[in-house]
């Protein structure tokens, strides 16, 4: 989340979390919340994926991380899903 705040600074970025919950705390929370229990199998797993094949086979040109984050934030604001956005989702 710190990376996101660096890409899109401002009042919204000040509210972004800058720390990560430890696995033991997530496991403890899962005892009370069934929705959290669903993510327990993914705890501690490292996800390694890349887009090499899509670039090579399809000739795809992905957006930069910064451009994707800015577009996501703007889309959420347009939909009224951010606390500081004026428009509310219909």
C-alpha positions in Angstrom: 0.0 0.0 0.0 2.9 2.3 0.5 3.7 2.0 -3.2 0.1 3.0 -4.0 0.4 6.1 -1.8 3.6 7.1 -3.6 2.0 6.9 -7.0 -1.1 8.9 -6.2 -0.3 11.3 -3.4 -2.9 13.5 -1.7 -5.5 13.4 0.9 -6.7 9.9 -0.1 -3.2 8.5 0.2 -2.9 9.6 3.8 -5.5 7.1 4.7 -3.9 4.1 3.1 -2.6 1.4 5.4 1.2 1.2 5.6 1.5 -2.0 7.6 0.5 -5.6 7.0 -1.4 -7.8 9.5 0.7 -10.7 10.8 -0.5 -14.2 9.8 -1.3 -15.1 13.4 -3.7 -12.2 13.8 -5.5 -13.1 10.5 -5.9 -16.7 11.9 -7.2 -15.3 15.1 -9.7 -13.1 13.3 -10.8 -16.1 11.2 -12.1 -17.8 14.3 -14.8 -15.1 14.5 -15.4 -14.3 10.8 -16.1 -17.0 8.2 -15.2 -14.6 5.3 -11.7 -14.2 6.7 -11.4 -18.0 7.1 -11.7 -18.3 3.3 -8.3 -16.7 2.8 -6.4 -18.9 5.3 -5.1 -21.4 2.7 -3.4 -18.4 0.9 -1.5 -17.1 3.9 2.2 -17.3 3.5 2.1 -18.3 -0.2 4.3 -16.5 -2.6 2.6 -15.7 -5.9 4.9 -15.6 -8.9 3.3 -14.7 -12.2 4.4 -12.8 -15.2 3.0 -11.6 -18.5 5.8 -12.7 -20.8 3.7 -15.1 -22.8 0.9 -12.5 -23.3 3.5 -10.0 -24.5 5.2 -12.6 -26.8 2.2 -14.4 -28.3 -0.4 -11.6 -28.3 1.9 -8.6 -28.7 0.2 -7.1 -25.7 1.6 -3.9 -24.2 0.6 -3.7 -20.5 0.1 -0.4 -18.7 2.7 0.7 -16.3 2.0 0.0 -12.6 1.6 3.7 -12.0 -0.9 4.2 -14.8 -3.0 1.2 -13.7 -3.1 2.5 -10.1 -4.1 6.0 -11.2 -6.8 4.6 -13.5 -8.2 2.4 -10.7 -8.4 5.3 -8.3 -10.1 7.5 -10.8 -12.6 4.7 -11.6 -13.4 4.1 -7.9 -13.9 7.9 -7.4 -16.2 8.1 -10.5 -18.3 5.3 -9.0 -18.5 7.0 -5.7 -16.7 4.2 -3.9 -14.2 6.4 -2.1 -15.0 8.4 1.0 -13.7 11.6 -0.5 -15.6 11.2 -3.8 -18.6 13.5 -4.3 -20.6 11.2 -6.5 -22.2 8.1 -4.9 -22.8 4.9 -6.7 -26.4 4.5 -7.9 
